[in-house]
Amino acid sequence: MAQLSDEDFRQLFSRAKRAFHLELKDSYHVDSEAEPFRKWRAGEPDDHAWRRPWQALVREHTAAGCMIHRVRVVTVPHTLYTRWLLDIAGDNVKAGEDIRYLPRHLAADVDLPEEDCWLFDDEHLVLTMFPGDGRVGVFVTTDNPHLLRRYLTARDLVWERAIPHAEYIHTPYMNAEPIT
């Protein structure tokens, strides 16, 4: 396994026809999200400037023909963090990212790996490694064919079952009181 720089990671989008992101955790503690998440919990406004670089990347690469897909496997009832992501995901969808949600209980029969990942086409697996507390992850690439197959199989199963953001926000799953 080899760690990728942020620039090396971004370059993978320019060569891909499909970039798929699998998120498996119910909460992350990424430093750049701490203040926006706090504002959301407090009901304070946020200008979302911190999200614009990602949305620009999405617009650039989707305009060039790359499909950017994301599945968030979520526990129901949702954590506050998941609720926040649901509230702000619409802007990423408008930028061109196809974001879907899969309640964890509907994936009980899927061999979900332990780490979040990015799959670029069917060839490149990039693991997003987070320490136990969910803080600042690093991108690690691997050429392990068995691990790649496992992630590709999980991707195909969760993508088939996952509910697009625009539909998910109107499901009964949204009615459950979030857990803290």
FENHUPE-V719712 format. One record per backbone hydrogen bond with DSSP energy under -1.0 kcal/mol. NH is the residue of the N-H (numbers start at 0). CO is the residue of the C=O. Records with the same first field share a line. If there is no record, write none. Layout:
NH = CO / CO
This chain:
1 = 140
3 = 138
8 = 4
9 = 5
10 = 6
12 = 9
18 = 66
19 = 118
20 = 68
21 = 116
22 = 70
28 = 133
32 = 29
33 = 30
36 = 32
37 = 33
38 = 34
39 = 35
40 = 36
41 = 37
42 = 39
43 = 38
50 = 47
51 = 48
54 = 50
55 = 51
56 = 52
57 = 53
58 = 54
59 = 55
60 = 56
61 = 57
62 = 58
64 = 61
65 = 60
66 = 16
68 = 18
69 = 97
70 = 20
71 = 99
72 = 22
73 = 101
79 = 178
82 = 78
83 = 79
84 = 80
85 = 81
86 = 82
87 = 83
88 = 84
92 = 88
93 = 89
94 = 90
95 = 92
96 = 91
97 = 67
99 = 69
100 = 162
101 = 71
103 = 73
105 = 102
106 = 103
109 = 106
111 = 109
116 = 21
117 = 125
118 = 19
119 = 123
120 = 17
122 = 119
123 = 119
125 = 117
126 = 139
127 = 115
128 = 137
133 = 130
137 = 128
139 = 126
140 = 1
141 = 124
147 = 143
148 = 144
149 = 145
150 = 146
151 = 147
152 = 148
153 = 149
154 = 150
155 = 151
156 = 152
157 = 153
158 = 154
159 = 155
160 = 156
161 = 157
162 = 100
164 = 98
166 = 163
167 = 163
168 = 164
169 = 166
170 = 167
173 = 170
174 = 171
178 = 77
